[in-house]
Amino acid sequence: MIDLTTLLQSDESETLEFKEQWGDAALEALAAFANTSGGTLLIGVTDKGQVAGWKGNDKQLQTIVNQVEAVLRIQPSLTVQPHEGTNVLVIRTTNSSIPVACRGHYYRHVGNTTRLISPQELGHFFVVRSGVKWDGIAGDYSINEIDEDSVRRFVRMARERLPFAQEDGPVESILEKLQLLQDGKLTRGAILLFGKNPQHHFLMAQIHMGRLADSKTRSPLSTTNS
């Protein structure tokens, strides 16, 4: 059992939030906790930390449990703790390894607030939460988009570092050993490295190079005497 008195003396934070009653805002707060660092939600407490009390019974508690599981697909810890003649519903959830949605939307905790993740941020959010790097995401790319000569030339040039790859082996086998082919699907990295036309999928896929002249080719600076 947690130290409820200590929590009530604390301010709302990234891992603690108060709700006077159960509702959609409480569900969103739990989703935000799961998508951030986990946290504790106290039901029956005002935003200012004053205990108003949770007056639900066992049936209502089970209804909340069922709703959380149905909507968020998570199983937090729920306990009812007494405090000065009334009860507080304490809900604790851990950080989720996968993104948690609440009625089709994704939330996270920023400071002491629950924030909706914007559509512009969702892509990056999913990549970070899944632990998959952007270039490691597989897509519906055709093996015909891969420049076979480039793959074999790469293996030949990196022979000492790639003893497992055979230059004359199947291109699919080479890409799989380079972790550029996952479950039979090419990754974005495969297209960027060996694609015949990477810009077809990634318009900003460009390399800018510059050459700095060395001291032998650099023109001497002119000087004047005053």
C-alpha positions in Angstrom: 0.0 0.0 0.0 1.3 3.4 -0.9 1.9 6.3 1.4 -1.3 8.2 0.5 -0.6 11.1 3.0 2.7 11.8 1.3 1.2 11.8 -2.1 -1.6 14.2 -1.0 1.0 16.6 0.3 2.8 16.6 -3.1 2.0 18.7 -6.2 0.8 17.1 -9.4 3.7 16.1 -11.6 4.7 14.0 -14.6 4.0 10.9 -12.4 1.1 12.1 -10.2 -2.3 13.5 -11.1 -5.5 14.2 -9.1 -9.1 13.8 -10.4 -12.2 14.6 -8.4 -14.2 11.9 -10.1 -13.8 9.1 -12.6 -14.5 10.0 -16.3 -12.9 10.3 -19.7 -10.3 12.7 -18.4 -9.1 10.1 -16.0 -8.8 7.5 -18.8 -6.8 10.0 -20.8 -4.5 10.6 -17.8 -3.9 6.9 -17.5 -3.1 6.6 -21.2 -0.6 9.5 -20.8 1.1 7.8 -17.9 1.4 4.6 -19.8 2.9 6.5 -22.8 5.4 8.4 -20.6 7.0 7.2 -17.4 4.1 5.5 -15.6 2.4 7.2 -12.7 -0.3 7.3 -10.0 -3.8 8.7 -10.5 -5.8 9.6 -7.4 -9.6 9.7 -7.8 -11.6 11.7 -5.3 -9.0 14.5 -5.0 -9.3 18.0 -6.3 -6.7 19.7 -8.5 -5.5 21.5 -5.3 -4.9 18.3 -3.5 -8.0 18.4 -1.3 -9.7 15.1 -0.6 -13.3 15.1 -1.8 -13.6 11.4 -1.5 -14.4 8.5 -3.8 -17.8 7.1 -2.9 -18.0 4.2 -5.3 -18.7 0.6 -4.3 -17.2 -2.8 -5.4 -19.5 -2.9 -8.4 -18.4 0.5 -9.6 -14.8 -0.4 -9.0 -15.2 -3.4 -11.2 -16.8 -1.3 -13.9 -13.8 1.0 -13.9 -11.5 -2.0 -14.1 -13.4 -3.3 -17.1 -13.5 0.1 -18.8 -9.7 0.6 -18.5 -9.0 -2.9 -19.9 -11.5 -2.4 -22.8 -10.5 1.1 -23.8 -6.8 1.2 -23.0 -5.8 -2.5 -23.1 -3.7 -2.1 -19.9 -4.1 -3.6 -16.5 -3.1 -1.0 -13.8 -3.2 -1.6 -10.1 -6.4 -0.3 -8.4 -6.9 0.0 -4.6 -9.3 1.9 -2.4 -7.5 3.5 0.5 -9.2 5.3 3.5 -8.2 8.8 4.4 -9.8 10.8 7.2 -13.2 9.2 7.1 -13.5 8.9 3.4 -11.9 6.8 0.6 -9.5 7.6 -2.3 -9.3 5.4 -5.4 -5.6 4.9 -6.2 -4.7 3.8 -9.7 -1.1 3.0 -10.6 0.2 2.1 -14.0 3.6 1.4 -15.4 5.3 2.6 -18.5 4.0 0.6 -21.5 6.3 -0.9 -24.0 3.8 -0.2 -26.8 1.8 3.0 -27.5 -1.5 3.2 -25.6 -4.5 4.8 -27.3 -7.6 6.3 -25.7 -10.5 6.2 -28.0 -8.3 6.6 -31.1 -6.1 9.4 -29.6 -2.7 9.2 -28.0 -1.7 11.2 -24.9 1.5 11.8 -22.9 2.4 13.6 -19.7 4.3 16.8 -20.0 5.1 18.3 -16.6 1.9 18.1 -14.7 -0.5 18.1 -17.7 -2.0 15.5 -20.0 -1.2 16.5 -23.6 -2.7 15.2 -26.8 0.0 14.0 -29.2 -0.4 15.9 -32.4 -0.6 14.1 -35.8 2.7 15.7 -36.7 4.4 14.1 -33.7 2.8 10.7 -33.9 5.3 9.2 -36.4 8.2 10.0 -34.2 6.4 8.9 -31.1 5.6 5.4 -32.6 9.3 5.0 -33.7 10.6 6.0 -30.3 8.1 3.9 -28.3 8.6 0.8 -30.4 12.4 1.0 -30.2 12.7 0.8 -33.9 14.9 3.3 -35.7 13.5 5.1 -38.7 15.7 3.4 -41.2 14.9 0.0 -39.7 11.2 0.2 -40.6 10.1 -2.2 -43.3 7.8 -1.3 -46.1 6.2 -2.6 -49.2 9.2 -2.1 -51.4 10.0 -4.4 -54.4 13.3 -6.2 -54.6 13.5 -4.9 -58.2 14.1 -1.4 -56.7 17.5 -2.6 -55.4 20.6 -2.0 -57.5 22.2 -5.4 -57.4 25.6 -4.2 -58.6 25.8 -1.7 -55.8 25.1 -4.4 -53.2 27.8 -6.7 -54.6 30.3 -3.9 -54.9 29.6 -3.0 -51.3 30.2 -6.5 -50.1 33.4 -6.7 -52.2 34.8 -3.4 -50.7 33.8 -4.4 -47.1 34.9 -8.0 -47.4 37.1 -7.9 -44.3 34.3 -6.6 -42.1 31.6 -8.8 -43.7 33.0 -12.3 -43.7 29.5 -13.7 -43.5 28.4 -12.1 -46.8 29.2 -13.8 -50.1 29.6 -11.4 -53.0 28.1 -13.9 -55.4 25.2 -15.0 -53.1 21.6 -14.1 -53.5 21.0 -10.4 -53.0 18.1 -11.1 -50.6 20.4 -13.2 -48.5 23.0 -10.4 -48.4 20.4 -7.8 -47.4 19.0 -10.1 -44.7 22.5 -10.6 -43.2 22.9 -6.8 -43.3 19.6 -6.5 -41.4 18.1 -4.6 -44.3 15.5 -7.3 -45.0 13.0 -8.2 -42.3 10.4 -10.9 -42.6 10.9 -10.8 -46.4 10.3 -7.0 -46.5 12.9 -4.4 -47.4 13.6 -1.7 -44.9 13.9 2.0 -45.5 17.6 1.7 -45.0 17.9 -0.8 -47.9 16.2 1.7 -50.2 18.4 4.6 -49.0 21.6 2.6 -49.3 21.1 0.4 -52.4 17.9 1.7 -54.1 18.0 2.6 -57.7 15.9 5.7 -57.0 15.6 6.5 -53.3 14.0 9.9 -54.0 11.0 8.1 -55.4 10.1 7.2 -51.7 12.1 9.8 -49.8 12.2 13.2 -51.6 14.7 14.7 -49.1 17.2 11.8 -49.5 20.2 13.8 -50.7 23.9 13.9 -49.9 25.7 17.2 -50.0 29.5 17.1 -50.1 32.1 19.8 -49.9 35.8 19.8 -50.4 38.1 22.0 -48.4 41.3 23.0 -50.2 44.5 22.1 -48.3 47.3 24.5 -47.6 49.1 23.6 -50.9 46.2 24.6 -53.1 44.8 27.4 -51.0 45.5 30.9 -52.4 47.7 32.9 -50.0 46.0 35.8 -48.3 47.2 39.2 -49.6 48.6 41.6 -47.1 49.2 45.3 -47.2 51.6 47.4 -45.2 50.6 50.7 -43.8 
